[in-house]
């Protein structure tokens, strides 16, 4: 064995650009930035609400109606609910393989069942809220 094993040089800033699965991984991990921004936003809202000053709370609410915040909320909603849900549904067959008798349930069946339940629950929530 060599005293100095070969260490392959890896770029510290662009390693995830080499393979598509690394890009997907990094796109999933961007989640922490959005969660941190939402935590700061909620703390700011709680501070405005706890101040017992109606003007401060009204200013916070009116700031949330700025187009930049609306775009941020729309992006976060699409990212969290669509992209993250699709990623988790694709992982479901690997996390919980189902066996019926002697045969395994196909992965496509498990993913399809998750999507069906998602659509049914979404329709139920919309019905509960009064959209339908």
C-alpha positions in Angstrom: 0.0 0.0 0.0 1.3 3.4 -0.9 2.0 6.0 1.7 0.2 8.6 -0.4 -3.0 7.2 -1.9 -4.3 9.0 -5.0 -6.9 11.5 -4.1 -9.1 12.6 -7.0 -9.4 16.3 -7.3 -13.0 17.5 -6.8 -14.2 21.0 -7.3 -15.6 22.5 -4.2 -18.1 24.7 -6.0 -19.4 22.8 -9.1 -19.2 19.1 -8.2 -23.0 18.8 -8.4 -23.1 20.0 -12.0 -21.4 16.8 -13.4 -24.3 14.4 -13.1 -28.0 14.9 -13.3 -28.7 12.9 -10.0 -26.3 15.3 -8.2 -28.3 18.3 -9.6 -31.6 16.8 -8.5 -30.1 16.2 -5.0 -29.0 19.8 -4.7 -32.3 21.0 -6.0 -34.0 19.0 -3.2 -31.6 20.4 -0.6 -32.4 24.0 -1.5 -35.4 23.3 0.7 -33.4 24.4 3.7 -33.0 28.0 2.4 -36.8 28.3 1.8 -37.5 26.9 5.3 -35.0 29.4 6.9 -36.7 32.3 5.0 -40.1 31.2 6.2 -38.8 30.9 9.8 -37.5 34.5 9.6 -40.8 35.6 8.1 -42.9 33.9 10.7 -40.7 35.3 13.5 -41.1 38.8 12.0 -44.9 38.3 11.9 -45.0 37.0 15.4 -43.0 40.0 16.6 -45.4 42.4 14.8 -48.4 40.6 16.3 -46.9 40.4 19.8 -46.2 44.2 19.8 -49.9 44.9 20.4 -49.6 47.7 17.8 -52.3 47.4 15.1 -50.3 49.6 12.8 -47.3 47.3 12.9 -49.4 44.2 12.2 -51.1 46.0 9.4 -47.8 47.1 7.9 -46.6 43.5 8.1 -49.7 42.3 6.3 -49.5 45.0 3.6 -45.8 44.2 3.1 -46.8 40.6 2.4 -49.0 41.8 -0.5 -46.0 43.2 -2.4 -45.5 41.5 -5.7 -42.0 40.2 -4.7 -43.4 38.4 -1.7 -46.3 37.1 -3.7 -43.9 35.6 -6.2 -41.8 34.2 -3.4 -44.8 32.5 -1.8 -46.0 31.2 -5.1 -42.5 29.8 -5.9 -42.2 28.2 -2.4 -45.7 26.7 -2.7 -45.0 25.1 -6.1 -41.5 24.0 -5.0 -42.7 22.5 -1.7 -45.9 20.9 -2.8 -45.2 19.8 -6.3 -41.4 19.1 -6.6 -40.9 17.8 -3.1 -44.1 15.7 -3.2 -43.1 14.1 -6.5 -39.6 13.4 -5.2 -41.0 11.7 -2.1 -43.5 9.7 -4.1 -40.7 8.4 -6.3 -38.9 7.3 -3.2 -41.9 5.5 -1.6 -41.5 2.2 -3.3 -37.9 2.0 -2.2 -38.8 2.9 1.4 -41.7 0.5 1.7 -41.7 -2.3 -0.8 -45.0 -4.2 -0.6 -45.4 -7.9 -0.9 -48.8 -9.5 -1.7 -48.5 -13.2 -1.3 -45.4 -14.4 -3.2 -45.1 -11.4 -5.5 -44.0 -7.8 -5.0 -46.3 -4.9 -5.8 -44.7 -3.0 -8.8 -43.1 0.3 -8.0 -45.4 2.1 -10.5 -48.4 0.8 -8.6 -47.2 2.2 -5.3 -46.4 5.6 -6.8 -49.8 5.7 -8.6 -51.6 4.9 -5.3 -49.8 7.8 -3.7 -50.9 10.2 -6.5 -54.5 9.0 -6.3 -54.6 9.5 -2.5 -53.0 13.0 -3.0 -55.7 14.0 -5.5 -58.5 12.6 -3.4 -57.3 14.4 -0.3 -56.8 17.7 -2.2 -60.3 17.5 -3.5 -61.6 16.8 0.0 -59.7 19.8 1.4 -61.0 22.0 -1.5 -64.6 20.8 -0.7 -64.1 21.4 3.0 -62.9 24.9 2.3 -65.7 25.6 -0.1 -63.9 25.8 -3.4 -66.2 23.2 -4.9 
